[in-house]
Amino acid sequence: MIKATMIVRPQRAEVLCQRLLAAGWIEELEAVECRGYGRQKGHLEQYEGAEYAIDFLPKVKVTGCLPDERLAELVDLVCSTCRTGRIGDGKIFITPVERPLEF
């Protein structure tokens, strides 16, 4: 079993969660709003006539566990759902899970 953590644009997070659950091999998801900094480098905003830089941009971190053999399908699904071709589309982190414990 693997744990997949996907950090994506907020505009694509809801669609991604719906498609992951509809696929049927992820039963539970966690989605958390977060902020990140990377190659996207933020942007400038104006407030009361003064410009200031926004370095940390809003993202959504989606986490779920799935069988090892579904990894390629997961990557294809996430890329087809979230890829816009611009810097900052997101990242996928894969972590092996030995034995999930339920309580």
N, C-alpha and C positions, 0 to 999 in steps of 0.2 A: 504494500500500500504506500502511496505517496501523498504528501501534503503540498498543494499548489497554492502559492501566494501570488496574486496578480495585482499590480498597481496600475490603474488606468485613469483616463480622463473622466471626470464626473458625468459628463454628458453621455458616456457609453456604458456606465456601470449598471444601470437598471436593465438595459437590453442584454448585457452580458450575463447577469444573474438569471434572467428569464430563460435564456438559451441554455445555460449550464444545467438548470433544474429540468428543463424540457428534455435534455439529452438522456436523463435517467440514470447516469452512472455517478452522479454526485447527489447525495440525499440531503445534505445540510451545507449551508454556506454562512459565512460571516462577512459582512460588508461594513467597513469603518471609514468614515471621512478622515482624511489626513492631509498633510501638506508636505511637499517635497521640493528638492533643489537638484538640478542636474544640468545636462547640456542645453536645456530649454532656456536657462538663464533669466527667467522672470520677465518683468516688463515695467514700464514707467506709468505712473498714474498721477493725476493732478487733484489736489484738494485745496480749496480756498486759494487758488493761484500759485501754489507751490508744487513742484514736481518731487515725487519720491519713488524709489525703486521698490518693487514687490519681488523679493528674491524667492520666497517659498510659495509655490503655486498649489492650488487645491487639487487633490487627487482622491481616489477611493481605493482602498485596499480590500480585495475580495479573497477570502481564504476558504478552501474546502479540501476534503480528502477523497481520493479515488483509487481504483485498482491500477497497478503498474502498467498493465497492457493497454490502458486508455490514454496514456500520456501523449502520444502522437495526435490522437483525436482532439485532446484538450488544446494543444498548441494550435492546431488548425482552426478550431472554433474561436479561440481568443483572438487570433490574428485576423480572421475574417470579420469578426465583430468590432474590433477596436482599432484596427490599422487605418489611419487617415493619410499616411505618407509624410506627415510632419514630425518634427522632433518633439518628443514628449508624449508619444502615444502610450507608452507604458513599458512594463517589465513583467516577466514571469520568473518566479523563484520556485524551484522544486526541492523538497526535502523528503528523504526516506522516513517512513514511519514503521517501526518494528512491530508494535502491537498497540492498537488504540485501546484505551481503557475507558469504559463507560461507568458512570456512577449515578 
